[in-house]
Amino acid sequence: MNMDDLMKDIEGWVEQVAVFQRNAIQCNHIQVTTKAHDTDFVTDVDVKSEEILIQCIHEKYPHHSILTEERGFLDRNSDYLWVIDPIDGTTNFIHGFPMSSISIALQHKGITQAGMVYCPWLNMKFHAIRSGGAYYNGKRMQVSGTSELKHSLLTTGFPSKQGEQPINLEYFNKMIGKVSGIRRTGSAALDLCFVAASFFDGYWEFDLNDWDICAGVLIAEEAGGKVLRMDIHHHSLLICSNPHMLDALKAALVEKEGI
């Protein structure tokens, strides 16, 4: 498989989906429903965007497996697995806040080989091929060189679920006095790419799904970033930062856990 040709395929697919999403917003044709709970939103645009990507993959790579946010696994028999999030940041999308993204990645035998994250509203396109570097709108990018936590700008996220205090609230409160600032975009895929582009120095979040982060993790790593995953109190934690600050960020986050 030629990876440059593959990336051209991916780019064409996400552009097609982006056109559909822009038209839906402009025409105000969005139907919103909920999934697991009252703030776990899905729209008909999510579903249709996913259908477009699935059709594109099946036409070009009919024997590949696919994992999507809305449908789960479509066939598990191939060594090649596409991991798709048609709209990462659905709540933002519903409100017209321009921080949502289309995320798509290809894994081979469990290792991510290529990925793209595209924010169509801000024309921000991030992509990476394993061992080929990471790119933002065609220009190679690199993580920041910030080495001190107190000088860093971080990003994090919170689950949409209501009715219980999110585990991350404790960690947010612990971190806010140790850094220069913390932001929340509402899209995990974009958060990882923003670390890759050095807009942020680091990122952490709990209980993410594969489709949230598959493309973004590869992009961050190919830009020189480091990613850690660990379990805390039955929750999964992902930490991403530049290599100079990873140990300090991990220590600050899990200092009470004895990890």
For each residue, the residues with C-beta under 8 A, 3 or more apart:
1: 5 6
2: 5 6
3: 6 7 113 114 129 132
4: 7 8 129
5: 1 2 8 9
6: 1 2 3 9 10 106 114
7: 3 4 10 11 114 116 127 129
8: 4 5 11 12
9: 5 6 12 13 56 60
10: 6 7 13 14 104 106 114 116 127
11: 7 8 14 15 116 125 127
12: 8 9 15 16 56
13: 9 10 16 17 52 53 56 57 104
14: 10 11 17 18 102 104 116 118 125
15: 11 12 18 19 118
16: 12 13 19 20 52 56
17: 13 14 20 21 49 52 53 86 102
18: 14 15 21 22 102 118 120
19: 15 16 22 23
20: 16 17 23 24 45 48 49 52
21: 17 18 24 25 45 49 87 93 102 120
22: 18 19 25 26 120 121
23: 19 20 26 27 29
24: 20 21 27 29 30 45
25: 21 22 28 30 93 96
26: 22 23
27: 23 24
28: 25
29: 23 24
30: 24 25 43 44 45 94
31: 43 44
32: 41 42 43 94
33: 41 42 43
34: 37 38 39 40 41 42
35: 40 41 42
36: 40 161
37: 34 40 160 161 162 163
38: 34 162
39: 34 91 160 161 162
40: 34 35 36 37 160 161
41: 32 33 34 35 90 91 94 160
42: 32 33 34 35 46 47 70 90
43: 30 31 32 33 46 47 87 90 93 94
44: 30 31 47 48
45: 20 21 24 30 48 49 86 87 93
46: 42 43 49 50 69 70 86 87 90
47: 42 43 44 50 51 70 86
48: 20 44 45 51 52
49: 17 20 21 45 46 52 53 86 87 102
50: 46 47 53 54 68 69 70 71 84 86
51: 47 48 54 55
52: 13 16 17 20 48 49 55 56
53: 13 17 49 50 56 57 68 82 84 86 104
54: 50 51 57 58 66 68 71 74 84
55: 51 52 58 59
56: 9 12 13 16 52 53 59 60
57: 13 53 54 60 61 64 66 82
58: 54 55 61 62
59: 55 56 62
60: 9 56 57
61: 57 58 64 80 82
62: 58 59
63: 78 80
64: 57 61 78 80 81 82 106
65: 73 74 75 76 77 78 80 81 82
66: 54 57 71 73 74 75 81 82 84
67: 72 73 74 81 82 83 84 210 211
68: 50 53 54 71 72 74 84 85 86 211
69: 46 50 84 85 86 209 211
70: 42 46 47 50 86
71: 50 54 66 68 74
72: 67 68
73: 65 66 67 76
74: 54 65 66 67 68 71
75: 65 66 78
76: 65 73
77: 65
78: 63 64 65 75 81
79: 108 109
80: 61 63 64 65 106 107 108
81: 64 65 66 67 78 106 107 108 110
82: 53 57 61 64 65 66 67 104 105 106 107
83: 67 104 105 106 107 112 210 211 214 215
84: 50 53 54 66 67 68 69 103 104 211
85: 68 69 88 101 102 103 104 189 211 212
86: 17 45 46 47 49 50 53 68 69 70 102
87: 21 43 45 46 49 90 93 100 101 102
88: 85 100 101 102 103 117 187 188 189 190 211 212
89: 92 93 99 100 101 185 186 187 189 190
90: 41 42 43 46 87 93 94 100
91: 39 41 94 95 160 186
92: 89 95 97 98 99 100 185 186 187
93: 21 25 43 45 87 89 90 96 97 100
94: 30 32 41 43 90 91
95: 91 92
96: 25 93
97: 92 93 100 186
98: 92 119 121 122
99: 89 92 119 121 185 186 187 190
100: 87 88 89 90 92 93 97 119 121 186 187
101: 85 87 88 89 117 118 119 187 189 190 193
102: 14 17 18 21 49 85 86 87 88 116 117 118 120
103: 84 85 88 115 116 117 189 211 212 214 215 216
104: 10 13 14 53 82 83 84 85 115 116 215
105: 82 83 112 114 115 116 214 215 218
106: 6 10 64 80 81 82 83 112 113 114 115
107: 80 81 82 83 110 111 112 113 214
108: 79 80 81 111 113
109: 79
110: 81 107
111: 107 108 130
112: 83 105 106 107 115 130 214 215 217 218
113: 3 106 107 108 129 130 218
114: 3 6 7 10 105 106 127 128 129 130 218
115: 103 104 105 106 112 127 128 214 215 216 218 219
116: 7 10 11 14 102 103 104 105 125 126 127 215
117: 88 101 102 103 125 126 127 189 190 192 193 215 216 219
118: 14 15 18 101 102 124 125 126
119: 98 99 100 101 122 123 124 125 187 190
120: 18 21 22 102 123
121: 22 98 99 100
122: 98 119
123: 119 120 137
124: 118 119 136 137 190 193
125: 11 14 116 117 118 119 136 137 138
126: 116 117 118 134 135 136 141 193 196 197 216 219
127: 7 10 11 114 115 116 117 134 135 219
128: 114 115 132 133 134 135 215 218 219 221 222 223
129: 3 4 7 113 114 132 133 222
130: 111 112 113 114 218 222
131: 222
132: 3 128 129 222
133: 128 129 140 222 223
134: 126 127 128 140 141 196 218 219 220 221 222 223
135: 126 127 128 138 139 140 141
136: 124 125 126 139 141 193 196 197
137: 123 124 125
138: 125 135
139: 135 136
140: 133 134 135
141: 126 134 135 136 196 197 198 223
142: 198 223 224
143: 195 196 198 201 220 223 224 225 241 242 243
144: 198 200 201 242
145: 242 244
146: 151 152 201 242 244 245
147: 151 244 245
148: 151 152 245 248
149: 152 178 179 245 248 249 252
150: 178 179 180
151: 146 147 148 180 201
152: 146 148 149 179 180 201 202 241 245 249
153: 179 180 181 182 183 199 200 201
154: 175 179 181 182 183 200 201 202 203 204 249
155: 182 183 184 185 191 194 195 200 202 203
156: 168 171 172 175 182 184 191 203 204 205
157: 168 184 185 186 188 191 205
158: 166 168 169 172 184
159: 166 168 206 207
160: 37 39 40 41 91
161: 36 37 39 40 164 166
162: 37 38 39
163: 37
164: 161
165: 169
166: 158 159 161 169 206
167: 170 171 206 207 232 233 235
168: 156 157 158 159 171 172 205 206
169: 158 165 166 172 173
170: 167 173 174
171: 156 167 168 174 175 204 253
172: 156 158 168 169 175 176 182
173: 169 170 176
174: 170 171 177 178 252 253
175: 154 156 171 172 178 179 182 252 253
176: 172 173 179 182
177: 174
178: 149 150 174 175 252
179: 149 150 152 153 154 175 176 182
180: 150 151 152 153
181: 153 154
182: 153 154 155 156 172 175 176 179
183: 153 154 155 200
184: 155 156 157 158
185: 89 92 99 155 157 190 191 194
186: 89 91 92 97 99 100 157
187: 88 89 92 99 100 101 119 190 191
188: 88 157 191 192 205 208 212 213 216
189: 85 88 89 101 103 117 192 193 212 213 215 216
190: 88 89 99 101 117 119 124 185 187 193 194 216
191: 155 156 157 185 187 188 194 195 200 203 205 216 240
192: 117 188 189 195 196 203 213 216 217 219 220 225 240
193: 101 117 124 126 136 189 190 196 197 216 219 220
194: 155 185 190 191 197 199 200 203
195: 143 155 191 192 198 199 200 201 202 203 220 223 225 240 241 242
196: 126 134 136 141 143 192 193 216 219 220 222 223 225
197: 126 136 141 193 194 223
198: 141 142 143 144 195 201 242
199: 153 194 195
200: 144 153 154 155 183 191 194 195 203
201: 143 144 146 151 152 153 154 195 198 241 242 245
202: 152 154 155 195 239 240 241 242 245 246 249
203: 154 155 156 191 192 194 195 200 238 239 240 241
204: 154 156 171 237 238 239 240 249 253
205: 156 157 168 188 191 208 237 238
206: 159 166 167 168 232 235 236 237 238
207: 159 167 235 236
208: 188 205 212 213 236 238
209: 69 212 213
210: 67 83 213 214
211: 67 68 69 83 84 85 88 103 214
212: 85 88 103 188 189 208 209 216
213: 188 189 192 208 209 210 216 217 238
214: 83 103 105 107 112 115 210 211 217 218
215: 83 103 104 105 112 115 116 117 128 189 218 219
216: 103 115 117 126 188 189 190 191 192 193 196 212 213 219 220
217: 112 192 213 214 220 221 227 240
218: 105 112 113 114 115 128 130 134 214 215 221 222
219: 115 117 126 127 128 134 192 193 196 215 216 222 223
220: 134 143 192 193 195 196 216 217 223 225 227 240
221: 128 134 217 218 224 225 226 227
222: 128 129 130 131 132 133 134 196 218 219
223: 128 133 134 141 142 143 195 196 197 219 220
224: 142 143 221 242 243
225: 143 192 195 196 220 221 240 241 242 243
226: 221 240 241 242 243 246
227: 217 220 221 238 239 240
228: 238 239 240 246 250
229: 236 237 238 239
230: 236 237 239 254 259
231: 234 235 236 237
232: 167 206 235 237 254 257 259
233: 167
234: 231
235: 167 206 207 231 232
236: 206 207 208 229 230 231
237: 204 205 206 229 230 231 232 253 254
238: 203 204 205 206 208 213 227 228 229
239: 202 203 204 227 228 229 230 246 249 250 253
240: 191 192 195 202 203 204 217 220 225 226 227 228
241: 143 152 195 201 202 203 225 226 245 246 249
242: 143 144 145 146 195 198 201 202 224 225 226 245 246
243: 143 224 225 226 246
244: 145 146 147
245: 146 147 148 149 152 201 202 241 242 248 249
246: 202 226 228 239 241 242 243 249 250
247: 250 251
248: 148 149 245 251 252
249: 149 152 154 202 204 239 241 245 246 252 253
250: 228 239 246 247 253 254
251: 247 248 254 255
252: 149 174 175 178 248 249 255
253: 171 174 175 204 237 239 249 250
254: 230 232 237 250 251 257 258 259
255: 251 252
256:
257: 232 254
258: 254
259: 230 232 254
